[in-house]
């Protein structure tokens, strides 16, 4: 991008009532960020969902002044950036309607032709969660995935450290500008992470790690990866928000189960119970469910059990999948004339019996 194009994009980012979805609409209509400010207001108001309130601050000079100041910070500090239409913009995030128009980055981030998985969890991690996280990353290291997390206490920093230990690229998605580090206690990891990955944010240098920023950045963690893994979570928390967002993006979500009375296993257990996440007990589960087996050196072919008894609903579903191949849950329910909740229950039982296997994008196929 030229200087003027970058400043125009920053200017759009700074205008109240113009979020990423609206900014993309305006850019698509006018042709470029700069063209938005040259277009007539009456023309812009014809765009669906955009009115005078949305465009109220479009030509306020203070937004231009702030954009110029932020531009100087970017240039002075060697901050890299990716525009949402650039080839180096994260490919998975490109498909998210609310993905940031502009991403700022530091380090040596390389996502092209790379697998990426996000690992999140409670800040109050236990030895059970940390041990699982470290062993899981060690067991998938031979597939060279990028490990994405939020650089927070607990499971996040455990995932980053385990990635570094195993020679993997790791990316910290932060909820503030790149002129600071939060939490400060993690400053000692910054140099190593920037050498083997880096940091991503949509926030300016004027942004502090406020609560709403953490919730907003969760969509980047969920959107940038092929799958999101939750390792330990209370009944409520940011990790569950990330899981919900990943589900809304039609990405695979995994959760590590725990004992029913453990405080920091409640969130994961509920995700599994509500069929919002696949149960993750080992690296093999993720490798199998994401269909990464082809790159395994010692993969044992999955075989269905012989002489398995199926109930009437399971027989209907299995026959349909055998005939029509992989299908989405909704399509299975529709074609088999079964309620969705019964379909989901039958699919889970059939998976445990080894008759079907789940696939990325919430699809299933007969084995």
ZAMARGU-29075 format. One record per residue (C-alpha): residue in three letters; x, y, z. Coordinates in nm, 4 decimals, decimal comma. Example, Ala and Ser with C-alpha at 12.3 -4.5 7.8 and 13.67 -1.06 7.14 Angstrom:
BEGIN
[atom "ALA"; [1,2300; -0,4500; 0,7800]]
[atom "SER"; [1,3670; -0,1060; 0,7140]]
END
This chain:
BEGIN
[atom "UNK"; [0,0000; 0,0000; 0,0000]]
[atom "UNK"; [0,1082; 0,3576; -0,0621]]
[atom "UNK"; [0,1294; 0,6039; 0,2239]]
[atom "UNK"; [-0,2009; 0,7656; 0,1253]]
[atom "UNK"; [-0,3769; 0,4291; 0,0978]]
[atom "UNK"; [-0,2560; 0,3203; 0,4400]]
[atom "UNK"; [-0,3600; 0,6492; 0,6000]]
[atom "UNK"; [-0,7037; 0,6218; 0,4369]]
[atom "UNK"; [-0,7441; 0,2688; 0,5737]]
[atom "UNK"; [-0,6377; 0,3813; 0,9216]]
[atom "UNK"; [-0,8790; 0,6702; 0,8956]]
[atom "UNK"; [-1,1664; 0,4327; 0,8210]]
[atom "UNK"; [-1,0663; 0,2187; 1,1184]]
[atom "UNK"; [-1,0880; 0,5193; 1,3501]]
[atom "UNK"; [-1,4356; 0,6439; 1,2579]]
[atom "UNK"; [-1,7124; 0,5588; 1,5082]]
[atom "UNK"; [-1,9967; 0,3405; 1,3722]]
[atom "UNK"; [-1,7710; 0,2051; 1,0962]]
[atom "UNK"; [-1,6562; -0,1415; 1,1956]]
[atom "UNK"; [-1,4818; -0,3971; 0,9786]]
[atom "UNK"; [-1,7968; -0,5221; 0,8061]]
[atom "UNK"; [-1,9113; -0,1703; 0,7184]]
[atom "UNK"; [-1,5625; -0,0650; 0,6108]]
[atom "UNK"; [-1,5468; -0,3582; 0,3696]]
[atom "UNK"; [-1,8868; -0,2618; 0,2265]]
[atom "UNK"; [-1,7697; 0,0945; 0,1688]]
[atom "UNK"; [-1,4429; -0,0169; 0,0105]]
[atom "UNK"; [-1,6204; -0,2667; -0,2164]]
[atom "UNK"; [-1,8645; 0,0043; -0,3262]]
[atom "UNK"; [-1,6070; 0,2781; -0,3894]]
[atom "UNK"; [-1,3159; 0,0637; -0,5032]]
[atom "UNK"; [-1,0532; 0,1531; -0,2421]]
[atom "UNK"; [-1,0191; 0,3157; 0,1038]]
[atom "UNK"; [-0,9098; 0,6435; -0,0559]]
[atom "UNK"; [-1,2070; 0,6395; -0,2950]]
[atom "UNK"; [-1,4487; 0,6151; -0,0004]]
[atom "UNK"; [-1,3505; 0,9677; 0,1085]]
[atom "UNK"; [-1,3879; 1,0995; -0,2469]]
[atom "UNK"; [-1,7302; 0,9454; -0,3004]]
[atom "UNK"; [-2,0453; 1,1469; -0,2502]]
[atom "UNK"; [-2,2249; 1,0871; 0,0763]]
[atom "UNK"; [-2,5529; 1,0355; -0,1084]]
[atom "UNK"; [-2,4000; 0,7531; -0,3094]]
[atom "UNK"; [-2,2645; 0,5839; 0,0015]]
[atom "UNK"; [-2,6000; 0,6058; 0,1784]]
[atom "UNK"; [-2,7491; 0,3852; -0,0937]]
[atom "UNK"; [-2,5437; 0,0921; 0,0340]]
[atom "UNK"; [-2,7616; -0,1513; 0,2251]]
[atom "UNK"; [-2,7342; -0,1011; 0,6014]]
[atom "UNK"; [-2,5481; 0,2291; 0,5779]]
[atom "UNK"; [-2,7119; 0,5595; 0,6670]]
[atom "UNK"; [-2,6320; 0,9130; 0,7741]]
[atom "UNK"; [-2,5468; 0,8096; 1,1328]]
[atom "UNK"; [-2,2876; 0,5599; 1,0101]]
[atom "UNK"; [-2,1301; 0,8196; 0,7842]]
[atom "UNK"; [-2,1542; 1,1056; 1,0351]]
[atom "UNK"; [-1,7818; 1,1171; 1,1134]]
[atom "UNK"; [-1,6552; 1,0325; 0,7656]]
[atom "UNK"; [-1,5089; 1,3739; 0,6943]]
[atom "UNK"; [-1,4201; 1,4787; 1,0479]]
[atom "UNK"; [-1,0593; 1,5981; 1,0250]]
[atom "UNK"; [-0,9656; 1,4648; 1,3683]]
[atom "UNK"; [-0,9854; 1,1095; 1,2324]]
[atom "UNK"; [-0,7444; 1,2004; 0,9547]]
[atom "UNK"; [-0,5066; 1,3603; 1,2068]]
[atom "UNK"; [-0,5123; 1,0512; 1,4287]]
[atom "UNK"; [-0,4527; 0,8280; 1,1270]]
[atom "UNK"; [-0,1484; 1,0335; 1,0292]]
[atom "UNK"; [-0,0067; 1,0044; 1,3821]]
[atom "UNK"; [-0,0564; 0,6273; 1,3835]]
[atom "UNK"; [0,1058; 0,6051; 1,0401]]
[atom "UNK"; [0,4159; 0,7766; 1,1792]]
[atom "UNK"; [0,4268; 0,5263; 1,4655]]
[atom "UNK"; [0,4039; 0,2333; 1,2205]]
[atom "UNK"; [0,6879; 0,3658; 1,0036]]
[atom "UNK"; [0,9100; 0,4722; 1,2939]]
[atom "UNK"; [0,8816; 0,1355; 1,4711]]
[atom "UNK"; [0,9007; -0,0910; 1,1681]]
[atom "UNK"; [0,5536; -0,2353; 1,2202]]
[atom "UNK"; [0,4418; -0,4631; 0,9370]]
[atom "UNK"; [0,0788; -0,4754; 0,8324]]
[atom "UNK"; [-0,1587; -0,6750; 0,6151]]
[atom "UNK"; [-0,4600; -0,5306; 0,4367]]
[atom "UNK"; [-0,7530; -0,7723; 0,4116]]
[atom "UNK"; [-0,7135; -0,8017; 0,0331]]
[atom "UNK"; [-0,3358; -0,8593; 0,0424]]
[atom "UNK"; [-0,1926; -1,1995; -0,0465]]
[atom "UNK"; [-0,0120; -1,2204; 0,2878]]
[atom "UNK"; [-0,3303; -1,1645; 0,4887]]
[atom "UNK"; [-0,4108; -1,4892; 0,6805]]
[atom "UNK"; [-0,6115; -1,7033; 0,4395]]
[atom "UNK"; [-0,8538; -1,8491; 0,6934]]
[atom "UNK"; [-0,9249; -1,5051; 0,8381]]
[atom "UNK"; [-0,9983; -1,3750; 0,4893]]
[atom "UNK"; [-1,3156; -1,5843; 0,4884]]
[atom "UNK"; [-1,4474; -1,4212; 0,8080]]
[atom "UNK"; [-1,6901; -1,1404; 0,7310]]
[atom "UNK"; [-1,5817; -0,9459; 1,0397]]
[atom "UNK"; [-1,2085; -1,0069; 0,9996]]
[atom "UNK"; [-0,9999; -0,6911; 1,0580]]
[atom "UNK"; [-0,9545; -0,4628; 0,7594]]
[atom "UNK"; [-0,5967; -0,4107; 0,8731]]
[atom "UNK"; [-0,3707; -0,6340; 1,0829]]
[atom "UNK"; [-0,0466; -0,5173; 1,2429]]
[atom "UNK"; [0,2342; -0,7632; 1,3054]]
[atom "UNK"; [0,5838; -0,7992; 1,4446]]
[atom "UNK"; [0,8257; -1,0875; 1,4084]]
[atom "UNK"; [0,8659; -1,3537; 1,1428]]
[atom "UNK"; [0,5131; -1,4721; 1,0803]]
[atom "UNK"; [0,4696; -1,7119; 0,7893]]
[atom "UNK"; [0,1279; -1,8694; 0,7399]]
[atom "UNK"; [0,1281; -1,9513; 0,3695]]
[atom "UNK"; [0,0780; -2,3247; 0,3103]]
[atom "UNK"; [0,0898; -2,3822; 0,6856]]
[atom "UNK"; [-0,1470; -2,5610; 0,9171]]
[atom "UNK"; [-0,2551; -2,3383; 1,2047]]
[atom "UNK"; [-0,4401; -2,4343; 1,5204]]
[atom "UNK"; [-0,5456; -2,2113; 1,8074]]
[atom "UNK"; [-0,5057; -2,3255; 2,1661]]
[atom "UNK"; [-0,6874; -2,1388; 2,4422]]
[atom "UNK"; [-0,7864; -2,1995; 2,8012]]
[atom "UNK"; [-0,8139; -2,0646; 3,1504]]
[atom "UNK"; [-0,5569; -1,8299; 3,2996]]
[atom "UNK"; [-0,5777; -2,0391; 3,6177]]
[atom "UNK"; [-0,4465; -2,3563; 3,4580]]
[atom "UNK"; [-0,3772; -2,6691; 3,6595]]
[atom "UNK"; [-0,0952; -2,9185; 3,6198]]
[atom "UNK"; [-0,3447; -3,1441; 3,4363]]
[atom "UNK"; [-0,4084; -2,8785; 3,1702]]
[atom "UNK"; [-0,0458; -2,7751; 3,1341]]
[atom "UNK"; [0,0762; -3,1346; 3,1101]]
[atom "UNK"; [-0,1841; -3,2131; 2,8434]]
[atom "UNK"; [-0,0944; -2,8987; 2,6473]]
[atom "UNK"; [0,2779; -2,9761; 2,6481]]
[atom "UNK"; [0,2321; -3,3414; 2,5521]]
[atom "UNK"; [-0,0231; -3,2587; 2,2823]]
[atom "UNK"; [0,2051; -3,0054; 2,1119]]
[atom "UNK"; [0,4995; -3,2430; 2,1367]]
[atom "UNK"; [0,2922; -3,5138; 1,9668]]
[atom "UNK"; [0,1862; -3,2963; 1,6711]]
[atom "UNK"; [0,5238; -3,1243; 1,6274]]
[atom "UNK"; [0,6252; -3,3565; 1,3404]]
[atom "UNK"; [0,3405; -3,2047; 1,1333]]
[atom "UNK"; [0,4905; -2,8557; 1,1782]]
[atom "UNK"; [0,1709; -2,6637; 1,2652]]
[atom "UNK"; [0,1618; -2,2987; 1,3667]]
[atom "UNK"; [0,0424; -2,2629; 1,7277]]
[atom "UNK"; [-0,1789; -1,9584; 1,7845]]
[atom "UNK"; [-0,2859; -1,8288; 2,1236]]
[atom "UNK"; [-0,3531; -1,5102; 2,3184]]
[atom "UNK"; [-0,0247; -1,4634; 2,5125]]
[atom "UNK"; [-0,2169; -1,4590; 2,8427]]
[atom "UNK"; [-0,1390; -1,6375; 3,1673]]
[atom "UNK"; [-0,2166; -2,0068; 3,2026]]
[atom "UNK"; [-0,2856; -2,2238; 2,8997]]
[atom "UNK"; [-0,1987; -1,9490; 2,6486]]
[atom "UNK"; [0,1605; -1,9008; 2,7548]]
[atom "UNK"; [0,1969; -2,2752; 2,8098]]
[atom "UNK"; [0,1037; -2,3293; 2,4427]]
[atom "UNK"; [0,3506; -2,0646; 2,3231]]
[atom "UNK"; [0,6337; -2,2074; 2,5333]]
[atom "UNK"; [0,5615; -2,5653; 2,4242]]
[atom "UNK"; [0,5639; -2,4533; 2,0598]]
[atom "UNK"; [0,9035; -2,2866; 2,1055]]
[atom "UNK"; [1,0394; -2,5927; 2,2859]]
[atom "UNK"; [0,9407; -2,8110; 1,9896]]
[atom "UNK"; [1,0727; -2,5746; 1,7233]]
[atom "UNK"; [0,7315; -2,4632; 1,6000]]
[atom "UNK"; [0,6197; -2,1237; 1,4830]]
[atom "UNK"; [0,3890; -1,9563; 1,7356]]
[atom "UNK"; [0,1743; -1,6429; 1,7099]]
[atom "UNK"; [0,0434; -1,4319; 1,9956]]
[atom "UNK"; [-0,2778; -1,2437; 1,9177]]
[atom "UNK"; [-0,2772; -0,9480; 2,1560]]
[atom "UNK"; [-0,5510; -0,7102; 2,2690]]
[atom "UNK"; [-0,3527; -0,3871; 2,2519]]
[atom "UNK"; [-0,1092; -0,1950; 2,0349]]
[atom "UNK"; [0,2374; -0,3270; 1,9537]]
[atom "UNK"; [0,4028; -0,0531; 2,1576]]
[atom "UNK"; [0,3479; -0,2497; 2,4790]]
[atom "UNK"; [0,3423; -0,5998; 2,6222]]
[atom "UNK"; [0,0675; -0,7437; 2,8384]]
[atom "UNK"; [0,1063; -0,9072; 3,0772]]
[atom "UNK"; [0,4404; -0,7477; 3,1598]]
[atom "UNK"; [0,5597; -1,0701; 3,3230]]
[atom "UNK"; [0,5678; -1,2286; 2,9754]]
[atom "UNK"; [0,8124; -0,9736; 2,8375]]
[atom "UNK"; [1,0889; -1,2346; 2,8690]]
[atom "UNK"; [0,9255; -1,4452; 2,5967]]
[atom "UNK"; [0,8904; -1,1675; 2,3391]]
[atom "UNK"; [1,2262; -1,1964; 2,1608]]
[atom "UNK"; [1,2062; -1,5715; 2,1221]]
[atom "UNK"; [0,8492; -1,5594; 1,9933]]
[atom "UNK"; [0,9367; -1,2871; 1,7415]]
[atom "UNK"; [1,2203; -1,5043; 1,6115]]
[atom "UNK"; [0,9915; -1,8057; 1,5733]]
[atom "UNK"; [0,6624; -1,6418; 1,4792]]
[atom "UNK"; [0,5454; -1,3120; 1,6207]]
[atom "UNK"; [0,2544; -1,1019; 1,7337]]
[atom "UNK"; [-0,0663; -0,9950; 1,5610]]
[atom "UNK"; [-0,3147; -0,7248; 1,6532]]
[atom "UNK"; [-0,5741; -0,4986; 1,4993]]
[atom "UNK"; [-0,5278; -0,2369; 1,7716]]
[atom "UNK"; [-0,3420; 0,0912; 1,7419]]
[atom "UNK"; [-0,0576; 0,2105; 1,9625]]
[atom "UNK"; [-0,3153; 0,4168; 2,1529]]
[atom "UNK"; [-0,5098; 0,1041; 2,2567]]
[atom "UNK"; [-0,4704; -0,0441; 2,6035]]
[atom "UNK"; [-0,5499; -0,4039; 2,7075]]
[atom "UNK"; [-0,9080; -0,3261; 2,8062]]
[atom "UNK"; [-1,1622; -0,6025; 2,8651]]
[atom "UNK"; [-1,3602; -0,5324; 2,5476]]
[atom "UNK"; [-1,0413; -0,5580; 2,3423]]
[atom "UNK"; [-0,9774; -0,9119; 2,4669]]
[atom "UNK"; [-1,3256; -1,0173; 2,3612]]
[atom "UNK"; [-1,2779; -0,8514; 2,0219]]
[atom "UNK"; [-0,9400; -1,0127; 1,9537]]
[atom "UNK"; [-1,0878; -1,3575; 2,0244]]
[atom "UNK"; [-1,2398; -1,3571; 1,6756]]
[atom "UNK"; [-0,8866; -1,3321; 1,5316]]
[atom "UNK"; [-0,7722; -1,6318; 1,7363]]
[atom "UNK"; [-1,0774; -1,8280; 1,6193]]
[atom "UNK"; [-1,0647; -1,7077; 1,2589]]
[atom "UNK"; [-0,6965; -1,7436; 1,1805]]
[atom "UNK"; [-0,6858; -2,1189; 1,2384]]
[atom "UNK"; [-0,8242; -2,4400; 1,0989]]
[atom "UNK"; [-0,9373; -2,5471; 1,4441]]
[atom "UNK"; [-0,9633; -2,4153; 1,7997]]
[atom "UNK"; [-0,8721; -2,6254; 2,1020]]
[atom "UNK"; [-0,9939; -2,5452; 2,4530]]
[atom "UNK"; [-0,7769; -2,6888; 2,7299]]
[atom "UNK"; [-0,9396; -2,6176; 3,0670]]
[atom "UNK"; [-1,2085; -2,3543; 3,1119]]
[atom "UNK"; [-1,4448; -2,2547; 3,3866]]
[atom "UNK"; [-1,8175; -2,2505; 3,3319]]
[atom "UNK"; [-1,7758; -1,9034; 3,1814]]
[atom "UNK"; [-1,4793; -1,7323; 3,0241]]
[atom "UNK"; [-1,3093; -1,5925; 2,7183]]
[atom "UNK"; [-1,2080; -1,9359; 2,5941]]
[atom "UNK"; [-1,5727; -2,0316; 2,5549]]
[atom "UNK"; [-1,6344; -1,7083; 2,3631]]
[atom "UNK"; [-1,3520; -1,8063; 2,1279]]
[atom "UNK"; [-1,5060; -2,1523; 2,0862]]
[atom "UNK"; [-1,8464; -2,0005; 2,0048]]
[atom "UNK"; [-1,6896; -1,7708; 1,7454]]
[atom "UNK"; [-1,4997; -2,0620; 1,5884]]
[atom "UNK"; [-1,8269; -2,2537; 1,5629]]
[atom "UNK"; [-1,9914; -1,9526; 1,3968]]
[atom "UNK"; [-1,7104; -1,9565; 1,1401]]
[atom "UNK"; [-1,7834; -2,3262; 1,0793]]
[atom "UNK"; [-1,4403; -2,4234; 1,2130]]
[atom "UNK"; [-1,3727; -2,7365; 1,4119]]
[atom "UNK"; [-1,3619; -2,6971; 1,7884]]
[atom "UNK"; [-1,2011; -2,9432; 2,0290]]
[atom "UNK"; [-1,2217; -2,9578; 2,4070]]
[atom "UNK"; [-1,0211; -3,1575; 2,6577]]
[atom "UNK"; [-1,2515; -3,3368; 2,9025]]
[atom "UNK"; [-1,1956; -3,3361; 3,2771]]
[atom "UNK"; [-1,3511; -3,4678; 3,5951]]
[atom "UNK"; [-1,7114; -3,3585; 3,6393]]
[atom "UNK"; [-1,6477; -3,1705; 3,9643]]
[atom "UNK"; [-1,3281; -2,9931; 3,8577]]
[atom "UNK"; [-1,3908; -2,6176; 3,8377]]
[atom "UNK"; [-1,1718; -2,5638; 3,5327]]
[atom "UNK"; [-1,3126; -2,8588; 3,3393]]
[atom "UNK"; [-1,6752; -2,7436; 3,3508]]
[atom "UNK"; [-1,6470; -2,5303; 3,0360]]
[atom "UNK"; [-1,4815; -2,8052; 2,8328]]
[atom "UNK"; [-1,7209; -3,0727; 2,9554]]
[atom "UNK"; [-2,0178; -2,8509; 2,8674]]
[atom "UNK"; [-1,8832; -2,7890; 2,5165]]
[atom "UNK"; [-1,8582; -3,1635; 2,4610]]
[atom "UNK"; [-2,1947; -3,2356; 2,6233]]
[atom "UNK"; [-2,3625; -2,9685; 2,4105]]
[atom "UNK"; [-2,1921; -3,1093; 2,0975]]
[atom "UNK"; [-2,0193; -2,7775; 2,0399]]
[atom "UNK"; [-1,6774; -2,9431; 2,0437]]
[atom "UNK"; [-1,5131; -3,2731; 1,9605]]
[atom "UNK"; [-1,3694; -3,4518; 2,2610]]
[atom "UNK"; [-0,9897; -3,4321; 2,2522]]
[atom "UNK"; [-0,8007; -3,6950; 2,4493]]
[atom "UNK"; [-0,4779; -3,7065; 2,2480]]
[atom "UNK"; [-0,3068; -3,5682; 1,9393]]
[atom "UNK"; [-0,4399; -3,8664; 1,7450]]
[atom "UNK"; [-0,7949; -3,7335; 1,7826]]
[atom "UNK"; [-0,7117; -3,4043; 1,6134]]
[atom "UNK"; [-0,4996; -3,5679; 1,3429]]
[atom "UNK"; [-0,7845; -3,8047; 1,2613]]
[atom "UNK"; [-1,0687; -3,5526; 1,2729]]
[atom "UNK"; [-0,8837; -3,2907; 1,0658]]
[atom "UNK"; [-0,7844; -3,5613; 0,8174]]
[atom "UNK"; [-0,4129; -3,5100; 0,8671]]
[atom "UNK"; [-0,3473; -3,8855; 0,8622]]
[atom "UNK"; [-0,1950; -3,8735; 0,5137]]
[atom "UNK"; [0,1015; -3,6885; 0,6602]]
[atom "UNK"; [0,1477; -3,9293; 0,9477]]
[atom "UNK"; [0,4413; -4,1655; 0,9136]]
[atom "UNK"; [0,2867; -4,4438; 1,1203]]
[atom "UNK"; [-0,0854; -4,4227; 1,0655]]
[atom "UNK"; [-0,3001; -4,7249; 1,1349]]
[atom "UNK"; [-0,5977; -4,7420; 0,8952]]
[atom "UNK"; [-0,9330; -4,6913; 1,0650]]
[atom "UNK"; [-1,1586; -4,9914; 1,0281]]
[atom "UNK"; [-1,5200; -5,0230; 1,1230]]
[atom "UNK"; [-1,6185; -5,2811; 1,3774]]
[atom "UNK"; [-1,7729; -5,6014; 1,2489]]
[atom "UNK"; [-2,1219; -5,7151; 1,3499]]
[atom "UNK"; [-2,2153; -5,3827; 1,5152]]
[atom "UNK"; [-2,5805; -5,3524; 1,6117]]
[atom "UNK"; [-2,7527; -5,0351; 1,4924]]
[atom "UNK"; [-3,0916; -4,9060; 1,5980]]
[atom "UNK"; [-3,3490; -4,7989; 1,3384]]
[atom "UNK"; [-3,2355; -4,4360; 1,3195]]
[atom "UNK"; [-2,8698; -4,5372; 1,2920]]
[atom "UNK"; [-2,9507; -4,7800; 1,0091]]
[atom "UNK"; [-3,1284; -4,5030; 0,8150]]
[atom "UNK"; [-2,8383; -4,2609; 0,8645]]
[atom "UNK"; [-2,5721; -4,5184; 0,7777]]
[atom "UNK"; [-2,7550; -4,6235; 0,4622]]
[atom "UNK"; [-2,7867; -4,2586; 0,3550]]
[atom "UNK"; [-2,4179; -4,1850; 0,4144]]
[atom "UNK"; [-2,3100; -4,5001; 0,2314]]
[atom "UNK"; [-2,5177; -4,3998; -0,0695]]
[atom "UNK"; [-2,4560; -4,0232; -0,0792]]
[atom "UNK"; [-2,1130; -3,9843; 0,0771]]
[atom "UNK"; [-2,0066; -3,7131; 0,3222]]
[atom "UNK"; [-2,2869; -3,4842; 0,4355]]
[atom "UNK"; [-2,3565; -3,1955; 0,6726]]
[atom "UNK"; [-2,5622; -3,2659; 0,9870]]
[atom "UNK"; [-2,8568; -3,0593; 0,8590]]
[atom "UNK"; [-2,8602; -3,2503; 0,5309]]
[atom "UNK"; [-2,8486; -3,5828; 0,7126]]
[atom "UNK"; [-3,1429; -3,4831; 0,9340]]
[atom "UNK"; [-3,3428; -3,3523; 0,6372]]
[atom "UNK"; [-3,2887; -3,6508; 0,4116]]
[atom "UNK"; [-3,3373; -3,9065; 0,6878]]
[atom "UNK"; [-3,6475; -3,7224; 0,8137]]
[atom "UNK"; [-3,5168; -3,7087; 1,1689]]
[atom "UNK"; [-3,5049; -3,4196; 1,4188]]
[atom "UNK"; [-3,1618; -3,2584; 1,4370]]
[atom "UNK"; [-3,1164; -3,3440; 1,8049]]
[atom "UNK"; [-3,1859; -3,7138; 1,7365]]
[atom "UNK"; [-2,9540; -3,7051; 1,4355]]
[atom "UNK"; [-2,6705; -3,5583; 1,6431]]
[atom "UNK"; [-2,7217; -3,8171; 1,9158]]
[atom "UNK"; [-2,7203; -4,1020; 1,6640]]
[atom "UNK"; [-2,4100; -3,9675; 1,4909]]
[atom "UNK"; [-2,2211; -3,9530; 1,8204]]
[atom "UNK"; [-2,3191; -4,3120; 1,9029]]
[atom "UNK"; [-2,2239; -4,4306; 1,5533]]
[atom "UNK"; [-1,8879; -4,2541; 1,5781]]
[atom "UNK"; [-1,8180; -4,4398; 1,9031]]
[atom "UNK"; [-1,9152; -4,7662; 1,7317]]
[atom "UNK"; [-1,6654; -4,6944; 1,4555]]
[atom "UNK"; [-1,9273; -4,6791; 1,1796]]
[atom "UNK"; [-1,8806; -4,3176; 1,0741]]
[atom "UNK"; [-1,6187; -4,0494; 1,1086]]
[atom "UNK"; [-1,6565; -3,6712; 1,1533]]
[atom "UNK"; [-1,4872; -3,4430; 0,9032]]
[atom "UNK"; [-1,3880; -3,0737; 0,8994]]
[atom "UNK"; [-1,6836; -2,8384; 0,8553]]
[atom "UNK"; [-1,9218; -3,0515; 1,0658]]
[atom "UNK"; [-1,9594; -3,3193; 0,7993]]
[atom "UNK"; [-1,9808; -3,6955; 0,8449]]
[atom "UNK"; [-1,9129; -3,9947; 0,6241]]
[atom "UNK"; [-1,9564; -4,3713; 0,6541]]
[atom "UNK"; [-1,6470; -4,5812; 0,7134]]
END
